[in-house]
Amino acid sequence: MEIRRIHEGEGETVGGLWDRMCREIEDGGPLTEQGRRNLSRMLAMSAWHRDAFCLVAVENDRIIGFVNGRTTDEDGLLPGLTGEIDSLYVVPEQRDKGISRSLAEAAIGWLRDQDVHTIRYLSCADATDDHRFWQALGFERDMVCLSLYRPD
């Protein structure tokens, strides 16, 4: 298994994995065709973008997982650059082989190479397994996000 930066021509493949990820989560569902197209385009641009990244896990010439994120200077309240890890996904048939951890560590390494001071991964409040995974990599609980939705 190899972990490397996405190639521009692989955006559609990884966009398909993102759609698969969305279908697997509680309250998730399929991406719209336009949403999948836009997301695939964004992921493809991560092949060369200065601030965004998408790393893929490849086995036997097949992409079996990905992690993506970006660097930002946010609002300047934290020192230096901040890194964000947005999503991490491994196809179900390849799980429990350490691929998720390898992808997470590769993302952390990529962000550290960009001289990022703080790395964030945002997660749902009740995603206990998700929290344990990231905490095992050294992440600490330090934020609470509350949302107010418009009553429609």
C-alpha positions as CSV (number, residue, x, y, z in Angstrom):
1,M,0.0,0.0,0.0
2,E,1.2,3.5,-0.9
3,I,0.1,6.9,0.3
4,R,0.6,9.8,-2.0
5,R,-0.9,13.1,-3.1
6,I,-3.8,12.8,-5.4
7,H,-3.2,13.1,-9.1
8,E,-5.4,15.6,-11.0
9,G,-7.0,12.9,-13.1
10,E,-8.2,11.0,-9.9
11,G,-10.7,13.6,-8.6
12,E,-13.7,11.7,-10.0
13,T,-12.5,8.4,-8.3
14,V,-12.0,10.1,-4.9
15,G,-15.3,12.0,-5.4
16,G,-17.0,8.6,-5.8
17,L,-15.4,7.5,-2.5
18,W,-16.7,10.6,-0.8
19,D,-20.2,9.8,-2.1
20,R,-19.8,6.3,-0.7
21,M,-18.7,7.8,2.7
22,C,-21.8,10.0,2.7
23,R,-24.0,7.1,2.1
24,E,-22.5,5.1,5.0
25,I,-22.9,7.7,7.8
26,E,-26.0,8.1,9.9
27,D,-28.3,10.8,8.4
28,G,-26.1,10.8,5.3
29,G,-27.2,10.2,1.8
30,P,-25.9,10.3,-1.8
31,L,-24.4,13.4,-3.2
32,T,-26.3,15.1,-6.0
33,E,-24.8,14.8,-9.4
34,Q,-23.8,18.4,-9.4
35,G,-22.4,18.2,-5.9
36,R,-20.3,15.1,-6.8
37,R,-19.0,16.9,-9.9
38,N,-18.0,20.0,-7.9
39,L,-16.5,18.0,-5.1
40,S,-14.5,15.9,-7.6
41,R,-13.2,19.1,-9.3
42,M,-12.1,20.4,-5.9
43,L,-10.4,17.2,-5.0
44,A,-8.6,17.1,-8.4
45,M,-7.3,20.7,-7.7
46,S,-5.7,19.4,-4.5
47,A,-3.1,17.8,-6.7
48,W,-1.4,21.1,-7.2
49,H,-3.1,23.6,-4.8
50,R,-0.7,25.4,-2.5
51,D,-3.0,25.3,0.6
52,A,-5.2,22.3,0.0
53,F,-4.3,18.6,0.0
54,C,-5.8,15.2,-0.7
55,L,-3.7,12.2,0.0
56,V,-4.8,8.8,-1.3
57,A,-4.1,5.2,-0.2
58,V,-3.4,3.1,-3.2
59,E,-3.2,-0.7,-3.3
60,N,-2.7,-2.6,-6.6
61,D,-3.4,0.5,-8.6
62,R,-6.7,1.1,-6.8
63,I,-7.5,4.0,-4.5
64,I,-8.9,2.5,-1.3
65,G,-9.0,5.6,0.9
66,F,-8.3,9.3,1.2
67,V,-7.7,12.1,3.6
68,N,-8.0,15.8,2.8
69,G,-7.6,19.2,4.3
70,R,-5.9,22.6,4.1
71,T,-3.7,25.2,5.7
72,T,-5.1,28.6,6.7
73,D,-4.0,31.6,8.7
74,E,-7.6,31.8,9.9
75,D,-8.3,35.1,11.8
76,G,-4.8,35.4,13.2
77,L,-5.7,34.6,16.7
78,L,-3.6,31.4,16.8
79,P,0.1,31.7,16.2
80,G,1.3,30.7,12.7
81,L,-0.6,28.7,10.2
82,T,-3.5,26.4,11.2
83,G,-4.1,23.0,9.5
84,E,-7.5,21.4,9.1
85,I,-8.2,17.8,8.3
86,D,-11.6,17.7,6.7
87,S,-12.3,14.0,6.0
88,L,-10.8,10.6,6.1
89,Y,-12.3,7.5,4.5
90,V,-11.2,3.9,3.8
91,V,-13.4,1.5,1.9
92,P,-15.1,-1.0,4.3
93,E,-13.4,-4.1,2.9
94,Q,-9.9,-2.6,3.6
95,R,-10.6,-1.4,7.2
96,D,-8.8,-2.8,10.3
97,K,-5.5,-2.9,8.5
98,G,-4.1,0.4,9.8
99,I,-4.8,2.3,6.6
100,S,-6.8,5.0,8.4
101,R,-4.0,5.6,10.8
102,S,-1.4,5.7,8.0
103,L,-3.5,8.3,6.1
104,A,-4.0,10.4,9.3
105,E,-0.3,10.3,10.0
106,A,0.5,11.2,6.4
107,A,-1.9,14.2,6.7
108,I,-0.3,15.3,9.9
109,G,3.1,15.0,8.3
110,W,2.0,17.0,5.2
111,L,0.7,19.8,7.5
112,R,3.8,19.8,9.7
113,D,5.9,20.1,6.5
114,Q,3.9,23.3,5.7
115,D,5.0,24.7,9.1
116,V,1.5,24.4,10.6
117,H,1.4,25.2,14.3
118,T,-2.1,23.8,15.2
119,I,-3.9,21.0,13.5
120,R,-7.7,20.7,13.8
121,Y,-10.1,17.9,13.0
122,L,-13.7,18.8,13.5
123,S,-16.1,16.0,14.5
124,C,-19.7,15.5,15.6
125,A,-20.2,15.8,19.3
126,D,-21.4,12.2,19.7
127,A,-18.8,10.5,17.4
128,T,-17.1,8.7,20.2
129,D,-15.1,6.2,18.0
130,D,-14.0,9.1,15.9
131,H,-12.8,11.0,18.9
132,R,-10.9,8.0,20.2
133,F,-9.2,7.5,16.9
134,W,-7.9,11.1,16.7
135,Q,-7.0,11.3,20.4
136,A,-4.8,8.2,20.0
137,L,-2.9,10.3,17.5
138,G,-2.4,13.0,20.1
139,F,-5.3,15.3,19.4
140,E,-7.0,16.9,22.4
141,R,-10.5,18.0,23.0
142,D,-10.4,21.8,23.1
143,M,-13.4,23.2,21.4
144,V,-17.2,23.1,21.5
145,C,-19.2,24.1,18.5
146,L,-22.9,24.9,19.0
147,S,-25.2,25.5,16.0
148,L,-28.4,27.4,15.6
149,Y,-30.4,26.3,12.7
150,R,-33.1,28.4,11.0
151,P,-36.5,26.9,11.7
152,D,-37.8,26.0,8.2
